[in-house]
Amino acid sequence: QPHLVESGGDLAQTGGSLTLSCAASGLNLDSYAIAWFRQAPGKERDIVASIRWNPDGTYYTDSVKGRFTIYAENADNTLFLHMNDLRPEDTAVYYCAADRDPGSEASFIDPKGRDMDYWGKGTLVTVSS
């Protein structure tokens, strides 16, 4: 059974940086589309960024473009999200998720991750003003 475990969530200052990790087991990242989602207090869960290798590509939601970078170390089967210039509105629980069908364009950028097959339990990021 595939398993995703997030880590790296922490308290950060506005303008600071954090890197989140998502360790995957029971699946090979490069055969999936993998994404980061976040859920802020009182809000729905939404996509942050996604990555895939067949076909190759990345996607970022507008609010994080130029600040966040999604990447993976496939040899370690680990996904990362490097976050720069953090803002209080980035405060959320961050989840990683995996989709067995990396060729689905709609699924790759679906804000709600409705076709994601596996989810981690999340890691909390708090950005203080």
C-alpha positions in Angstrom: 0.0 0.0 0.0 1.5 3.4 -1.0 2.3 5.7 1.9 3.1 9.4 1.9 4.6 11.1 4.9 5.1 14.9 5.1 7.6 16.7 7.3 9.3 20.1 7.6 6.4 22.2 8.8 7.4 24.8 11.2 6.8 28.3 12.5 8.4 30.9 10.1 8.6 34.7 9.9 7.2 36.7 7.1 9.7 36.8 4.3 11.4 33.6 5.6 11.9 30.2 3.9 11.0 26.6 4.6 11.4 23.3 2.7 8.8 20.6 3.1 9.5 17.0 2.4 7.2 14.1 1.4 8.7 10.6 1.7 7.0 8.1 -0.5 6.9 4.3 0.0 5.1 1.7 -2.0 5.2 3.7 -5.2 7.8 5.2 -7.6 7.3 9.0 -7.8 8.3 9.2 -11.5 5.4 7.0 -12.4 2.9 9.3 -10.8 1.8 12.9 -10.8 2.6 14.3 -7.4 1.3 17.5 -5.8 1.3 19.6 -2.8 -2.0 20.9 -1.4 -2.8 23.1 1.5 -5.7 23.8 3.8 -5.8 27.1 5.7 -7.9 27.5 8.8 -11.6 27.7 7.9 -10.9 27.2 4.2 -11.1 24.3 1.7 -8.0 22.4 0.6 -6.5 23.7 -2.6 -3.6 22.8 -4.9 -0.3 24.6 -4.4 2.0 22.9 -7.0 2.3 19.6 -8.9 5.0 17.8 -10.9 5.1 14.8 -13.2 7.7 13.1 -15.5 5.6 11.4 -18.1 4.7 13.7 -19.6 7.1 16.1 -18.0 5.8 19.3 -16.3 5.2 21.4 -13.3 2.2 23.5 -12.3 1.9 26.3 -9.7 -1.1 28.1 -8.4 -0.8 31.8 -9.1 -0.3 32.9 -5.5 2.9 30.9 -5.1 4.5 31.4 -8.6 8.0 32.8 -8.2 8.1 32.0 -4.5 7.7 28.2 -4.3 9.5 25.4 -6.1 8.4 21.8 -6.3 11.0 19.2 -7.1 11.8 15.6 -6.3 14.8 13.4 -5.6 13.6 10.3 -7.4 16.5 8.2 -6.2 15.2 8.8 -2.6 11.6 8.7 -3.7 11.1 12.1 -1.9 9.1 15.1 -3.0 10.0 18.6 -1.8 8.4 22.0 -1.7 10.8 24.9 -1.2 9.0 28.0 0.0 10.6 31.5 -0.2 9.2 34.9 0.8 6.6 33.3 3.1 3.5 35.3 3.9 0.9 35.0 6.7 -1.6 33.8 4.1 0.7 30.8 3.4 -0.3 29.5 6.9 -1.9 26.1 6.4 -1.6 22.4 6.7 0.3 21.2 3.7 -0.4 17.8 2.2 1.3 15.8 -0.5 -0.8 13.6 -2.8 -0.2 11.1 -5.7 -2.2 10.4 -8.9 -1.7 7.1 -10.7 -2.6 8.8 -14.0 0.1 11.4 -14.7 -1.3 11.9 -18.3 -4.6 13.5 -17.1 -4.3 17.2 -17.7 -7.4 18.0 -15.8 -6.2 16.0 -12.8 -2.8 17.6 -12.9 -4.1 21.1 -12.2 -7.3 20.2 -10.4 -7.5 22.7 -7.5 -9.3 20.2 -5.3 -7.2 17.1 -6.2 -10.4 15.0 -6.8 -8.5 12.3 -8.7 -5.6 12.0 -6.4 -5.3 8.4 -5.3 -3.1 8.7 -2.2 -2.7 11.4 0.5 -0.4 12.1 3.3 -1.6 13.3 6.7 -0.1 16.8 6.4 2.4 19.1 8.1 1.6 22.5 9.6 3.2 25.7 8.4 2.6 28.8 10.4 3.9 32.2 9.1 3.9 35.0 11.7 3.5 38.6 10.6 
